[in-house]
């Protein structure tokens, strides 16, 4: 019985510590990664503006080639939506919508996660000329985590940032072929 009380006290202490730490962690997060692609800006932008092209380079989309997908609207234009539903718990269910386009500069996307957790992420893929045949692509994701799940913001840059880097490296490989 004494051992059970000690275990219960330890578990309670961990939960209380978790909740206390979460009080001091920012609720907002921003993750940003960049890559330079040896192609002109217009060619790079013309590829990244289409959400369906993410099937070829986005690590999360590529994680389940059997997920169901629904498309509404004209890809590469404001209002286009790409919804997915996967049995793979790491991929989950959600939708992304193009919310803004600045021609040859940036695509703004709102990602609405449904499973495995609910949330909204604001993503921007921006292109900038470095040289006539070189383009810097910046992929940024921002959002807000509710208390106490905001404690994950301590690790989110490392977790999601690594996936963004992988996706950008894949994108570079595709466009430089």
N, C-alpha and C positions, 0 to 999 in steps of 0.2 A: 504493500500500500504506500509506503514511504517513497519508493522508486517512482510510482505513478504520479505522486504529488510533485516530485522534482522534475519529471518530464513535462508535466502540465505547466509548471512555473517557467521552465526554459522556453517552451513553445509560446506561452503568453508574452514572455519578455521579448522574443524575436518579433512577434506581431506588433507589439507596442513600439519597438525600435524602428521597424519598417514604417509604421504610420508617422512617427516623429520625424524621421529623415524626409519622408515625402512632403511634410509641411514646408521644408526649406528648399525643395527642388523646384526650379522654374517649370511652369506648365507648358510653355512654348518651346518648340524645338525648330532648328534649321539645320539641314544637312546639305552640303554642297561639294560637288566633285567636278573636275575639269579634265579634258583631254584635248590634245592638238591633233587634228586630222589633216593629212596631206591631200586636201581637195579644196576647191574654191568654195567660198561661203554659200553661194547660191545653190550649189549641188548638195551640200550638206544639209542646208535648211530644207530643201525640197524633199529630202528623205525623212528627216525627223518630224516634219509637220504632220505626217500621216501616222495615226495611232496604230493602224494595222501593221505597219513596219516593225512595231515593237515585238511582234511574234519572232523576229529574226535576231534581236539583240537584247531585249529586256530579260534579265535573269529570272524575275518573278513570273513573267508570262511563259517563258520557256520551261519552267519547272514542271508544268503539267501539259503536255501536248494534247491530252484527251479532254481538257476542260471544255465545257460548253461556252460558246460566245454568241453574243447578240450585238448587232450594229444598227444604229439609227442615225440617219442623216447622211451627209456627204463628208467622207473622211478628208481631213486636211482643212476643214472649215469650222468656224465657230458654231457650236451647238451639236457637233458630232459626238455620239456616245458609243462607248465600247464597254459592254457588260460581260462579266465572266462569272462562272460558277464551277467550282472544282471540288472533287471529293478529297483532294490533297489538303490536309489541314494547314500546310504552310502557304498555300495559295489562296484558299478560301473563296469568298464571294464578294462581289462589289461591282463598281462601274466607274469609268473615268469619262470626263466630258471636256472637250476643248472649250475654254471660256474666253480666250482671247488670242489673237494673232497679230504680231507686228511683223509685216512681211520682211523676210530675209533676216530677221533679228531674233524673234522669240515666239514660243508657243506656250500659253498658259493652260494648265490642265487642273481640274478639280477631281480628286480621287475620293470616292465614297466607299469606304470599307463597310461591309455588313458582317462577314464572318472571316476569321475567327474572333474578331472584335469589331465594334462599331467605331467609326471615326472618319474624319475628313482630313485629307492632306492636300495642300496646294503645291503644285509642281510647276516648275518653269524649266524649259529647255531653251537655252539661248545660244546663238551663234555670233561669233565676232571674228572678223578677218585679222589674221596675224601677219599674213603676206598674201600676195595674189593667189598662191596655191596652198595656203594653210589657213585652217579655221579652228579657233578655240571653241569647243562645245562645253557649256556649263550646264549641269543638271542639278537643280536645287529642289528640295522638298521641305515644306514647312507645315507645321500644324500645332495643335494644342492637345495635351493629354489631361484628362480629368484626374483629380485627386481620388485615390492614392496611386493610381496607375502612372502618374507623372514621375514616379521614381524610376521608371524605365528610361526616362530622358537622360539619365546618367550614362546609359549604355547605347542609346539609339544611334549616335553618330558612328560609332564603331560597327554596330550591327548592320544598319542600312547603308552606311557609307561604303563598306566593303562590297555590297551588292551593286551599288551605283558604279563603283570603279570597274567591276567585272563587266557590267552592261556597257559602259563606255568603251572599254577595251575591245569588246565584241563589235560594237558599232564601228570603231576605228578600222578593225580588220575587214569588215564588210565593205566600207566605203573606199578603202585604199586598194582593193583588189583590182 
